Amino acid sequence: MALIAVSVAGMIFAARRPDPAPAAPPVTRAHERPWLSHQAMHELVGEGGRLGPLFADLAIGGPAPAAATRARIAEFARAHDLTIQFETHDGELSAVRVGVTFGGCCGYEGADAFASMLHRTQIYTCCDCGGTPANDWSAASDDGLMIRGHVHVNHIDVRWEAPATLADVLERAESVLGEPRATVRAHAGDRWHDGELDTAELEMPYPFVPDGYPVDLGLSLAIAHGRIAEVSIMLRDTTDEDIAAALRARYGRPHVAGEVSTWRTRDRVVTFDPSNWPTATFTATAPSIALARAAERSGPRS
């Protein structure tokens, strides 16, 4: 009898037990953005850093991309979550730009891998030190285009464009000397980089430095009273003879004192000093602006 009572009590307890709580819904976690695949990388960048197969029907210096080409490349960019832009001038394609972000905790590894396809240069601080990959660099692709690369952690930007000649560099230096800073900066776009105090750098697609040297990407500018007062160019990857010949062709015979050659015109002074081997320095100065700048630095006379 006692056994029956216990069984009945057990059945009553079981019947009164509350239903189990419903299972919590599964937590949906955000998935990391997939990296650009190796196949896609090789569509963008060909052998030796050249423009990849994606751009096979384009040529820097050739006609601007047709509407169908733009649409095809825009679809590729959308499908792979990257940016592709074209620079055109007078109906010609002057530059191709690509921007890629590699997501996740280790996206810098993807950016480094992509940069390695683009002749990323190394910087050496001493003879026995290992090289450090440059985050800003300029290099030539195997087919002669200039590559301008920039890496910031997990993001990389690259631009391909036709190389400038030494004559182009000298012409550019002449054209900005004495001009208003605001005007030159506006026309330069992201090729203008502000420096400390009244200085700036103006990019040009020219091999200013060989691999292993601190990075120079263009013309070094000194600014006084809102105008470009001085333009300096470090030319480590061009022979002294080539530079001197280009300057003589442009300005005639110089005044020579030691290793320094000087040309004076009505509104500027040009000097070439190859003594700081292996750096050849070309400096063009607008005298009136430079004198005002010097007076400003020295302060009022007592």
Secondary structure as UniProt FT lines:
FT   HELIX           2..16
FT   HELIX           38..44
FT   HELIX           47..49
FT   HELIX           53..55
FT   TURN            56..57
FT   TURN            60..61
FT   HELIX           67..79
FT   TURN            80..81
FT   STRAND          83..89
FT   TURN            90..91
FT   STRAND          92..101
FT   TURN            105..106
FT   HELIX           107..116
FT   TURN            117..119
FT   STRAND          122..123
FT   TURN            127..128
FT   STRAND          132..133
FT   STRAND          136..140
FT   TURN            142..143
FT   STRAND          146..152
FT   TURN            153..154
FT   STRAND          155..161
FT   HELIX           166..176
FT   TURN            177..178
FT   HELIX           181..188
FT   HELIX           189..191
FT   STRAND          192..194
FT   STRAND          199..203
FT   STRAND          218..224
FT   TURN            225..226
FT   STRAND          227..235
FT   HELIX           240..251
FT   STRAND          255..257
FT   TURN            258..259
FT   STRAND          260..264
FT   STRAND          269..273
FT   TURN            277..278
FT   STRAND          280..285
FT   HELIX           287..298
//
